[in-house]
Amino acid sequence: MPNPLFDALFAPLQRRDTAFLILADGRQISGKAFFALIARAANALRAEGVQPGDRVAVQIAKSAEALAVYAAATSIGAVFLPLNTAYTPDELDYFLGNATPRVFLCDPAKAEALSPLANRHNAALLTLDGAGQGSLPALMQGQPDSFTPTDRSPTDLAAILYTSGTTGRSKGAMLTHANLLSNAETLAKLWHFTETDVLLHALPIFHTHGLFVASNISLLTGGAMIFLPGFEADTVLRMLPQATAMMGVPTFYTRLLDHPGFTRDATRHMRLFISGSAPLLAETHTEFEARTGHRILERYGMTETNMNTSNPYDGERRAGTVGFPLPDVELRIMADGAEVPQGGVGMIEVRGPNVFAGYWQMPEKTREELREDGWFLTGDLATRDADGYIQIVGRAKDLIITGGYNVYPKEVELLLDEVPGVLESAVIGLPHPDFGEAVFAVLSPRKGVTLDPEAALAAIRDKLARFKQPKAAVVLADLPRNTMGKVQKNLLRADYAGWFKA
């Protein structure tokens, strides 16, 4: 029995002498050298007792070694569990308790603080930093540069990615080898990626965009990646002449447009710019095309499905839309149990080989959102125009997507409601020129209290990852409600829609 991801993505590296990764300092790592990293990491994980089906959780900085850990874990049959580097110990406690990983890999600087969590959940604690140093690399040094991958079937789990749920409790989306491979194959063909491409990769690799879209496509097609630790405009512009394609979130493109060095000449050699993970403002589309002559290709996906739709490579890339369903993805827009007519608004449902296997240890949530016939209820509201282009118009669950990351308002509201002087809070997403959406809080004070919104935000700062923290807050005597007593967040969004554009 083969190992689908190993065979398609990683095995070809054994025979590759050319550069696979180009680092910010100019160093290059060949395919063969990267495969040796995978082998040593795989042997090290096995030495730690990792068995097929075990979870390997990581909260580490982006590096070549970090990418090799992903490759190693999936190649030996483990389930890879990447965690946002901004998560606090309280948040990590839930993830480790829910996923029960065999190994938890963190930054050496956090090892002392996180050791009690690892011990509590019976996970072996290893370390790895952004420079490739730590206890895992030390363990890898004594390991051979070759290994035999573990047999896996297409339906075996390759990864668990946590997403937000309707109650604010994170859910682990289970992704199989077939889910990840099918999506990479479809996108590579749709976006015309080949071994001649060099992808500028400044995305994080704890997220589906950077890990499973960008990295998997490059691995599958034999291309190279300019592998940057994060987005920094000067560095991106310095490395851009070596690239043919770039994937990013809207923030990347707005910050490049703010840079005087980002000109038509600087992008003349580029083949493709892709944007996703958050809505791209139409004005960004227009300004980018006017500046560079390139029209950004926008697509739509989510943690549970990877990519579902894309604007065309050849043809009109229509601003404000996410294009058409992928060739192997069925998509329908539903309301009241029936497909809506053209121009009507309903919830997107998708079915295809990209759709996840369910939520980890949450069968009831799986039944609610993933039907037995394979249709997944995304929770995203959309409409389809006369030409078939899909436009996302909202989220049925009030999910906020800021800078490509999901924030569920209830989690933030529960913390704000505990702040002295706060009677109630409503957290919403507002349009933001940099992040697509920004988290915004509306606070109602207790009777007789003069509430300082900045002080309220400061009170929860250490309890949430930075991307979840409201970027601003206001105080209202009473939150608007309908006749049933439900807070009308749509009115709040309308009232404060221009807050971050002022």
JOKAUR-V752390 format. One record per residue. N is the residue number from 1. PHI is phi as a letter, one per 30 degrees, with the letter a starting at -180 (NA if undefined). Layout:
N	PHI
N	PHI
This chain:
1	NA
2	d
3	c
4	e
5	d
6	d
7	d
8	d
9	c
10	c
11	e
12	d
13	d
14	e
15	c
16	c
17	d
18	d
19	d
20	c
21	c
22	c
23	c
24	d
25	d
26	j
27	d
28	b
29	c
30	d
31	e
32	d
33	d
34	d
35	d
36	d
37	d
38	e
39	d
40	d
41	d
42	d
43	d
44	d
45	d
46	d
47	d
48	d
49	j
50	d
51	c
52	e
53	j
54	d
55	c
56	c
57	c
58	b
59	b
60	b
61	d
62	d
63	a
64	d
65	d
66	d
67	d
68	d
69	d
70	e
71	d
72	d
73	d
74	d
75	d
76	c
77	i
78	d
79	c
80	d
81	b
82	d
83	b
84	e
85	d
86	d
87	d
88	d
89	e
90	d
91	d
92	d
93	e
94	d
95	d
96	d
97	d
98	d
99	d
100	h
101	d
102	d
103	b
104	b
105	c
106	b
107	d
108	e
109	d
110	c
111	e
112	d
113	d
114	c
115	e
116	d
117	d
118	d
119	d
120	d
121	c
122	h
123	c
124	d
125	c
126	b
127	b
128	a
129	c
130	d
131	c
132	i
133	c
134	k
135	d
136	d
137	e
138	d
139	d
140	d
141	e
142	c
143	c
144	d
145	c
146	b
147	a
148	c
149	d
150	d
151	d
152	b
153	c
154	e
155	d
156	d
157	d
158	c
159	a
160	b
161	c
162	d
163	b
164	c
165	c
166	d
167	c
168	j
169	d
170	d
171	c
172	c
173	d
174	c
175	c
176	c
177	e
178	d
179	e
180	d
181	d
182	d
183	d
184	d
185	d
186	d
187	d
188	e
189	d
190	d
191	c
192	i
193	d
194	b
195	d
196	d
197	d
198	b
199	c
200	d
201	c
202	c
203	d
204	d
205	c
206	c
207	b
208	e
209	d
210	d
211	d
212	c
213	c
214	d
215	d
216	d
217	d
218	d
219	d
220	d
221	c
222	i
223	d
224	c
225	b
226	d
227	c
228	c
229	d
230	a
231	c
232	b
233	e
234	d
235	d
236	e
237	d
238	d
239	c
240	e
241	e
242	d
243	c
244	c
245	b
246	b
247	c
248	a
249	c
250	e
251	e
252	e
253	d
254	d
255	d
256	d
257	d
258	d
259	c
260	d
261	d
262	d
263	b
264	d
265	d
266	d
267	c
268	d
269	d
270	d
271	c
272	a
273	c
274	c
275	b
276	a
277	i
278	a
279	d
280	c
281	d
282	e
283	d
284	d
285	e
286	d
287	d
288	d
289	d
290	d
291	d
292	c
293	i
294	c
295	c
296	d
297	c
298	c
299	b
300	b
301	a
302	a
303	e
304	d
305	b
306	h
307	d
308	c
309	b
310	a
311	d
312	d
313	d
314	c
315	k
316	d
317	c
318	d
319	e
320	i
321	b
322	c
323	i
324	c
325	e
326	d
327	e
328	c
329	c
330	d
331	b
332	b
333	c
334	c
335	a
336	h
337	i
338	b
339	d
340	d
341	d
342	e
343	j
344	d
345	c
346	a
347	d
348	d
349	b
350	b
351	b
352	l
353	d
354	d
355	d
356	e
357	c
358	k
359	c
360	e
361	h
362	b
363	d
364	d
365	d
366	e
367	d
368	d
369	c
370	b
371	d
372	d
373	d
374	j
375	d
376	c
377	d
378	d
379	i
380	c
381	c
382	a
383	b
384	b
385	d
386	d
387	c
388	j
389	d
390	c
391	b
392	d
393	c
394	l
395	b
396	d
397	c
398	i
399	d
400	c
401	c
402	b
403	i
404	j
405	c
406	d
407	b
408	c
409	e
410	e
411	d
412	d
413	d
414	d
415	d
416	d
417	d
418	d
419	d
420	e
421	j
422	c
423	d
424	a
425	b
426	b
427	c
428	b
429	c
430	c
431	e
432	b
433	d
434	c
435	c
436	i
437	b
438	b
439	d
440	b
441	c
442	c
443	c
444	c
445	d
446	d
447	e
448	i
449	c
450	c
451	c
452	c
453	d
454	d
455	d
456	d
457	d
458	d
459	d
460	c
461	e
462	d
463	c
464	b
465	e
466	e
467	d
468	d
469	d
470	e
471	d
472	a
473	b
474	b
475	c
476	b
477	e
478	b
479	d
480	d
481	b
482	d
483	d
484	c
485	i
486	d
487	d
488	c
489	d
490	d
491	d
492	d
493	d
494	d
495	d
496	c
497	e
498	c
499	e
500	c
501	c
502	d
